[in-house]
């Protein structure tokens, strides 16, 4: 079972800084494996805060972010660093969202994986009609670890489509592909890893139902690692 949730609060500043506000929020992800006595349970907590500037065609934010991960219910790794975001409206139909983040990462036990991660992502949304839009998702990340065989560069490309359906239901589907190329051969396998990850997300939301300001959603996530022939899929409930 997978449970995810998150929220954000935005506080406007008054006076001469009326075009500024402060953002603060967080998110939680937990994967629970029944029958394994917590051995494979995975949980990630993330918080962020910082100022946001509002301008005519969009907004820009500079945030401080921090994450902590637990694996098997034991502390696994943690990271913190800066993140910059820009949202810009282009014309009447296009919204472009871009973000870049840098986080040094520390591992509680596997210190050979200590390093830093630089990630950038751009999402271009095109509004088809008042009830639907399509999105192009592109991204790149560079991970540099203390152990060179774990260092890699990853490319991401995906497409999202959302449509409002009758009876207050909103459907969203997002297939995407991640291509990870590692820089050095692994001493264990004597070869350089090249991971190819295919993912599919399907989400159904009931937009006319609200619980304490949240809209309940039901999501299906499917993942296949082509390079290793590992598969996984499952339903999860979340509030968005």
N, C-alpha and C positions, 0 to 999 in steps of 0.2 A: 504494500500500500504506500502511495506517495501523497504527502500533504504539503501544500505550498500556501503561503499567504504573505501579504505585505500591505503597507500603508504609507501615506505621506501627508505632512502638514506644511502649509505655506502661510507664512506670517508677513503681511504687507508692512512696509516701513512708511511713515508719514513725513510730511514736511518737504524739504528740498530733495529728499530721497524717495519721493512718491513713486518713482519708476523702478524701485528696488524692493525685493522681498527676500525672506530667509526661508529656505527649504530644509526640511528634515524628515527622514523616513527610515524604513528598514524592511527587510524581507527575511523569510524563513523557509527553508526547504528540508524536508525529512522523508527518507525512504526507509520503510519498516519491513523487514523480512521475517515472516512468521515461521516458527519452527526452528529458527537458527540460533535462538537464545541471545539475540542481539549481536552476533558475531559479524554480520555484514551490514548492520544498520548504518545509514549515512545521513548526516545532518550538516547544513550550512546556514549560518546566521550572518546577515549583512546589515550594516547601518551606514548612514551618510548624512551630511549636513553642510550647508554653505549658502552664500548669497546668490541671488538670481536677478539679472538685469532684464527689464522688459522694454522692448522697442517696438516700432510700428509693425514690423513684419514677423516678429517672433520674440525669442528670448535666449539668453545665454547664462550658464551657471558655472560656478567654480566650487567644487565639492571636495570635502575630505571623506574618504571611504575607509571602512574597516570590515574585515571578514574573519570568521573563525569556523573551522570545520572539525567535526567529530566523526570518526570512523570506528565502527564496533563499539560505539558509546564512549570511546576514549579520545582525548584531544589529538588531532592529527596535524593540522597546520594553521597558521594565521598570517594575515597580511594587512597592511594599511598603506594609504598613499593618496595622491591627488587625482581628481577626475574633472575634465572639462566637457561641457555639453552645449550644443547650439541647435535650436529649432528655428527654421526659417520657412515662411510661406512664399512660394514662387507662383505668381499669377493666381488664378482662381481654383486650380485643381491640384497643385503639387505642394506637398509638405516634405521638406528634407530635414532629417534628424541625424546629427553626427555626435559622436562621443569618443574621447580618447582617455585612457586610464593607465597609470603606472603604479605598480605595487611591488615592493620587495616582499618575498615570501619566505617564511621560516617554518621548518618542520620540527615537531617536538621530539621525534625519534629518528626519522630518516634524514639526518642533517646533510647527507650527500646530495639531496634535492634542493637545498637552500639556494635561492637565486632571486631573480626579479622577472616580472612579466609586464610587457607593454602591449596594450590592446587598443585597436581602433575599429569603429563600426559606423557605417553610414546606411540609413534606411530612407528610401525615397518612396513616399506614398502618393499615389495618383487617385483622386476621387472620381469614380466613374459616375455615381449618382448620389443623391442624398442618403441612400440606403446601402451603398457598397463602395469598396475601394480595393485596390491592389497595391502591393508593396514589393519593392526590390531591396533585398538585404545583402550587403557586402561587408566583409570584415577581414582583418588581418591581425595576428598576434605573434609576438616574438618572445619566447621563453628562454632565458639563459640560466642554467643551473650549475651548481658547483661540480657536479658530475657531467662531463660533456655529452655523454650518450643520452641524457635526458633533455638536453637543449634542443629546441625545435622552432620552426616557423609554421604557422597554421593559417590557411586561407579558408574563408567561408563565403558561400553564395547561396541565397535562398529566395523564395517567392512566397508572399502571403496574400491571402484573399479573404475578405470579410464581407458578409451580407446579412442584412436584417431580414428575417423570415416572418411569416404570419405567427400569431399567437404569442408575440413578445419574445421570440427566440432569435438569437444572433449566432451565426455559425462562422467559425474562422478555421482555415486550413493553412498549414505552413510546411512544405517540404524544403529541406535544405541539405547541403553537402559541405563537409569539412575535410580538407586535405592537409594532413600534417606530415612534414618532412623533417626528420631528425638529422642533426649535423654530423654526429660521430657514430661509428659502429658500436653496437653493444658488446661488451666483453663476454657476456653470457651466451648470446646467439651468434656472435661473430658476423653480424650483418647490420646494416643501417635500417632502422625502422621507417616505414612509410605507411601511415594509417589513412584509411579512407572511410569516413563515417557518414552514413546516410541516416537522416532523421525525418520523422513525420509527426506533426502535431495537429490534432483535431480538437477544437474546443466548441462547446455549446453553452450559451449563457441565456438566462431568463432575465432580460433587461427590465421587466416590470416587477420583478421580485427584489426586495431590498431587505437586508438584515443588518441593522446598525450602520447603514450607509454603504454596505458591501453588496455586490451582485454575485450570487452563487453561480459557479461554473462547473461543468463536467468536462474533463480533458482525457484524450487518449494520446499516448506518446509511444512511438515505435522507433527503435534504433537498431541499425545493422552495421557492424564493423566489417567492411568488405575484406580488409587485409587479414583479418583473423577469423572471419566467419562466425562472429559472435552476434547473437540476436537477443533482443529483449523488447517487450511491449507490455502495456498495462493501462488500466484506467485509474484516474485519480480525481479527487474532489478538491476544489480550491475556491477561494474567494478573491475576486479581483475588483 
